[in-house]
Every structure is written in C-alpha cells, then in structure tokens.
Amino acid sequence: MKRVFCIGETLIDFIPVQKGKSLKEVTSFERVAGGAPMNVAIAVAKYEGNSVMLTKIAKDSFGDYLVDVLQENGVDTSYLIRCNEGETGLAFVSVDGSGERDFSFYRKNSADLLLSPNEVKSEWFDKEDMLHFCSVDLVESPMKQTHIEVINAFQATGGIVSFDPNVRLPLWPDRESCRRTILDFLPLADLVKVSDEELFFITNIREEKEAISSLFVGNVKVVVYTKGKDGAMIYLKDGEQFEDKGFKVTVSDTTGAGDAFIGGFLSVLLSLDTSRDNLCQTVSEHHQQLLTFANASGALTASVKGAIQAAPGKQHILNFISTQRSGLV
C-alpha cells in the first residue's frame, strides 16, 4: 500500500469572518484546522490516496479537534503522538479583498516542534512511500532533527521526498535564517514545489529560468513552479519543461490552495507506477494529468472559504475538469 507521509505542523487557523480588513480591525474569527503538511495529508486522502500524518499533537481541546478533522477526512493518524507538554499552535489570518492572506502566529511552545528523532522508526517507511515536508517546522527544535532523521530514512529506503518551502517569515528570527535553512534542506528532496512569490527570496536570482535552474542541486530532479491564477509549470533536471495555464475561478480564500495543489499533484503521482528511479520519466509521460488535476485542485480550493477540509473531493474536481476542458478526463 503506497502512502504519502506528511511531516510537520498541525495548527488552528483563525479565519476572519470579515474580509478585506487588517488583523487589528477584525472582530470575529472562524476556527479551522490548518498547517501545510496537514492540509496536504487531507488533500491526498480526499483524492483517494493513502496519507499519513507524522507529528506530535497536544492533549488539549484544539488538539482533539485536529485529530478529529484528520480522521474525518481519512488520514491515517496511527503514527501520531499526543503529549501533555506543549500546546496547539495558533495562526490568525487576515484575508484582503483579493483573497490574499496575512499571518500572525502563536506557536513558540507548539507541540509539533517537540517530536524527537527517537519517536519515529525507519521501519515504518517503504520504498513505494513518499515523504512531504515544508519549512515551518525546520526552525531550531527537536522536530528539525526529526525531519533530518526521517529524510535520511527515506533516502536509505528509496522513497520519494517532496519539499514545499511554504515560506512563513513571521515564524523565523530573520529572513536569512529562513532562507539558509530552506537552501540546506533543498538538496535532500527529489521533488520541489515553489511559488512565484517565493522564487526570488529563496534563490536571490531575478531571472526566472536561471532561478529555477539553480534549484536543481543535490537530489532534486523535478521542480514544480506555481504561478497562482496563471497556472503552473514542471521543470525536469534533463531540461524538459511543461506548462498548464490553470483555471479561472472567483477567489474566495487562498488559504490552503497551494497545499491542495501539491496534494493533488502527489495523489496523481501516488496512483501511477512511480519510483525514485523513474520519477522524471513518469512526470514527463503524465505531465498533463499531473498539472491539470493539481491546478484544478488549487483553483477550486481557492474558490471556497476556509482551509483544505472545505475543499471538494476527487470526483468534484474531475467533473470540473471535464466541463472546463472536454476530452481531458
């Protein structure tokens, strides 16, 4: 049974009821489950793939809620560790008139940062599995060391490693420590997803193609470059590149849209005969299926309010694609 292990933060997003206001102006919020790795795990499960959440969750009411949401959406929670030390992290999100977000985080004692290397076992992972991680939980903590151990285990096993930097600068002491950490972990991934908003920050290169080329370091074989409403591109290490213009929707809330995109991408990869050795070949042969489904997933998620659990399921996305692009499904 092939699985996507998602390691990292689970937290509570507080989404403002009033749109188009700054955080200091918002008077009421709606609670939703969040955290990029959790969003990706839910997306993969919604799209009929097998996903596993690998993290530590506080034994508090918010933690109970997060576990409920994971289980209700079909994510495997058998590897989760609950703890009394630490608390559930909180993120307050303001959404402007175009659906873009501003964050304020409260997670200095977040339980997910306390997952230590001795609490995970390399025998959990198989060569057919995938690992997905982001940068939020790579701040100095036991969880950072756990990422290193788990990534090393996947490399030894032969599983595919996926990295979405998902830059959240308010969580870092300074911009350079965030950038330096992303660059340290970048060579450890086989597949990297990066947005147009993040590319210059990570690479410090203005020219787009040169910046993307600089991401092919270490193990990196595939770069997925997302451009919001303008769709996405795939770049392969051998120089091949593919583009899909995406789908036009009325944006309600972009929270979780990028996670839905990469969750959709990984769910398609999971359904194919994909291995680390044939990753580039598989992506090349199925690039249209991968980009179309991922773009539709991200677009539809942006068209609804709230985080990923509010997003549509696989059949809804396939129906959407079939109505938008006759003959592709």
KAHU-V110889 format. One record per residue. N is the residue number from 0. RES is the residue in one small letter. OMEGA is omega in degrees with one decimal (none if undefined). Layout:
n: (N | N)
res: (RES | RES)
omega: (OMEGA | OMEGA)
This chain:
n: (0 | 1 | 2 | 3 | 4 | 5 | 6 | 7 | 8 | 9 | 10 | 11 | 12 | 13 | 14 | 15 | 16 | 17 | 18 | 19 | 20 | 21 | 22 | 23 | 24 | 25 | 26 | 27 | 28 | 29 | 30 | 31 | 32 | 33 | 34 | 35 | 36 | 37 | 38 | 39 | 40 | 41 | 42 | 43 | 44 | 45 | 46 | 47 | 48 | 49 | 50 | 51 | 52 | 53 | 54 | 55 | 56 | 57 | 58 | 59 | 60 | 61 | 62 | 63 | 64 | 65 | 66 | 67 | 68 | 69 | 70 | 71 | 72 | 73 | 74 | 75 | 76 | 77 | 78 | 79 | 80 | 81 | 82 | 83 | 84 | 85 | 86 | 87 | 88 | 89 | 90 | 91 | 92 | 93 | 94 | 95 | 96 | 97 | 98 | 99 | 100 | 101 | 102 | 103 | 104 | 105 | 106 | 107 | 108 | 109 | 110 | 111 | 112 | 113 | 114 | 115 | 116 | 117 | 118 | 119 | 120 | 121 | 122 | 123 | 124 | 125 | 126 | 127 | 128 | 129 | 130 | 131 | 132 | 133 | 134 | 135 | 136 | 137 | 138 | 139 | 140 | 141 | 142 | 143 | 144 | 145 | 146 | 147 | 148 | 149 | 150 | 151 | 152 | 153 | 154 | 155 | 156 | 157 | 158 | 159 | 160 | 161 | 162 | 163 | 164 | 165 | 166 | 167 | 168 | 169 | 170 | 171 | 172 | 173 | 174 | 175 | 176 | 177 | 178 | 179 | 180 | 181 | 182 | 183 | 184 | 185 | 186 | 187 | 188 | 189 | 190 | 191 | 192 | 193 | 194 | 195 | 196 | 197 | 198 | 199 | 200 | 201 | 202 | 203 | 204 | 205 | 206 | 207 | 208 | 209 | 210 | 211 | 212 | 213 | 214 | 215 | 216 | 217 | 218 | 219 | 220 | 221 | 222 | 223 | 224 | 225 | 226 | 227 | 228 | 229 | 230 | 231 | 232 | 233 | 234 | 235 | 236 | 237 | 238 | 239 | 240 | 241 | 242 | 243 | 244 | 245 | 246 | 247 | 248 | 249 | 250 | 251 | 252 | 253 | 254 | 255 | 256 | 257 | 258 | 259 | 260 | 261 | 262 | 263 | 264 | 265 | 266 | 267 | 268 | 269 | 270 | 271 | 272 | 273 | 274 | 275 | 276 | 277 | 278 | 279 | 280 | 281 | 282 | 283 | 284 | 285 | 286 | 287 | 288 | 289 | 290 | 291 | 292 | 293 | 294 | 295 | 296 | 297 | 298 | 299 | 300 | 301 | 302 | 303 | 304 | 305 | 306 | 307 | 308 | 309 | 310 | 311 | 312 | 313 | 314 | 315 | 316 | 317 | 318 | 319 | 320 | 321 | 322 | 323 | 324 | 325 | 326 | 327 | 328)
res: (m | k | r | v | f | c | i | g | e | t | l | i | d | f | i | p | v | q | k | g | k | s | l | k | e | v | t | s | f | e | r | v | a | g | g | a | p | m | n | v | a | i | a | v | a | k | y | e | g | n | s | v | m | l | t | k | i | a | k | d | s | f | g | d | y | l | v | d | v | l | q | e | n | g | v | d | t | s | y | l | i | r | c | n | e | g | e | t | g | l | a | f | v | s | v | d | g | s | g | e | r | d | f | s | f | y | r | k | n | s | a | d | l | l | l | s | p | n | e | v | k | s | e | w | f | d | k | e | d | m | l | h | f | c | s | v | d | l | v | e | s | p | m | k | q | t | h | i | e | v | i | n | a | f | q | a | t | g | g | i | v | s | f | d | p | n | v | r | l | p | l | w | p | d | r | e | s | c | r | r | t | i | l | d | f | l | p | l | a | d | l | v | k | v | s | d | e | e | l | f | f | i | t | n | i | r | e | e | k | e | a | i | s | s | l | f | v | g | n | v | k | v | v | v | y | t | k | g | k | d | g | a | m | i | y | l | k | d | g | e | q | f | e | d | k | g | f | k | v | t | v | s | d | t | t | g | a | g | d | a | f | i | g | g | f | l | s | v | l | l | s | l | d | t | s | r | d | n | l | c | q | t | v | s | e | h | h | q | q | l | l | t | f | a | n | a | s | g | a | l | t | a | s | v | k | g | a | i | q | a | a | p | g | k | q | h | i | l | n | f | i | s | t | q | r | s | g | l | v)
omega: (-179.7 | -176.6 | 168.6 | 173.6 | 178.0 | -176.8 | 176.6 | -168.1 | 162.3 | -177.2 | 177.4 | 171.0 | 171.2 | -176.2 | -178.4 | 174.4 | 178.9 | 177.0 | 175.1 | -180.0 | 174.3 | -178.8 | -177.7 | -179.0 | -176.2 | -178.3 | 179.4 | -176.1 | 172.8 | -178.8 | 173.0 | 176.5 | -179.0 | -171.3 | -172.4 | 179.3 | 177.0 | 177.7 | -179.9 | 178.2 | 179.4 | 179.1 | 179.8 | 179.6 | 177.7 | -177.4 | 171.2 | 171.9 | 177.7 | 179.9 | -178.1 | 175.3 | -177.8 | -176.6 | 173.3 | -176.1 | -177.5 | 173.2 | 174.0 | -174.7 | 177.0 | 177.2 | 176.3 | -179.8 | 179.8 | 178.3 | 178.2 | -178.4 | 178.1 | -177.5 | 179.4 | -179.6 | 172.2 | 177.8 | 177.5 | -179.2 | -174.6 | 179.2 | 179.1 | 172.8 | 175.2 | -176.4 | 176.2 | 176.4 | -178.0 | -178.2 | 175.7 | 179.1 | -179.5 | 174.4 | 174.9 | -171.8 | 172.1 | -176.2 | -179.1 | -174.5 | 179.3 | 179.6 | 179.0 | -168.0 | 169.9 | -171.8 | 166.6 | -172.0 | 172.9 | -173.5 | 179.7 | 178.4 | -176.2 | -175.1 | -176.7 | 179.5 | -174.7 | 177.6 | -175.0 | -176.8 | -178.0 | 178.8 | 174.7 | -176.7 | -177.1 | -179.0 | 175.8 | -167.3 | -179.3 | -178.1 | 178.0 | -179.0 | 172.3 | 174.2 | 175.5 | 177.4 | -179.0 | -173.8 | -173.4 | -178.2 | 175.9 | 170.8 | -176.7 | -174.9 | 172.0 | -178.2 | 176.7 | 178.3 | 177.8 | 174.3 | -178.7 | -179.8 | -177.5 | 177.3 | 177.6 | 179.2 | 178.0 | 178.5 | 179.1 | -178.1 | -178.3 | 178.8 | -179.2 | 179.7 | -179.3 | -177.1 | 171.3 | -177.0 | 173.6 | -171.4 | 174.8 | -171.6 | -179.7 | -178.2 | -174.0 | 178.0 | 178.3 | -176.7 | -174.1 | 178.6 | 175.4 | -178.1 | -178.2 | 179.8 | 177.3 | 179.7 | 176.5 | -175.7 | -177.6 | -176.8 | -177.4 | -175.8 | 172.7 | -177.0 | -179.7 | 173.9 | -178.7 | -179.3 | 177.7 | 178.9 | -175.4 | -168.5 | -178.6 | 179.6 | -176.4 | -171.8 | -174.1 | 178.6 | -176.3 | -175.6 | -168.5 | -175.8 | 176.4 | 178.7 | 179.8 | 178.4 | -178.6 | 179.3 | -178.8 | 178.9 | 177.3 | -176.0 | -170.8 | 179.4 | -175.3 | 172.3 | 176.0 | -172.9 | -176.7 | -175.4 | 177.1 | -177.1 | -179.2 | 174.2 | -173.9 | 177.7 | 171.3 | 173.1 | 177.4 | -175.4 | -178.0 | 176.9 | 177.2 | 174.6 | -175.8 | -176.8 | 171.3 | -172.8 | 177.1 | -174.8 | 178.1 | 177.4 | 172.6 | -174.4 | 174.3 | -175.0 | -178.0 | 179.1 | 176.5 | -177.0 | 177.2 | 177.2 | 176.6 | 177.8 | -176.0 | 174.1 | 176.1 | 179.2 | -178.5 | 179.7 | 175.8 | 177.0 | -178.2 | -177.8 | -179.3 | 178.2 | -172.0 | 172.9 | 178.1 | -177.2 | -177.1 | -174.5 | -178.5 | 179.7 | -180.0 | 179.8 | 179.0 | -176.7 | -173.8 | -173.9 | -177.9 | 177.5 | -178.5 | -176.8 | -178.5 | -178.3 | -179.2 | 179.0 | 178.5 | 178.5 | 179.3 | -178.2 | -178.2 | 177.1 | 178.2 | -176.7 | 178.6 | -179.1 | 174.1 | -175.2 | -166.9 | -177.5 | 176.1 | -175.8 | -179.2 | 178.1 | -173.6 | -175.6 | 176.9 | 179.9 | 178.3 | 177.6 | 178.3 | 179.5 | -177.2 | 178.5 | -178.9 | -175.1 | -178.9 | 175.3 | -178.7 | -178.5 | none)
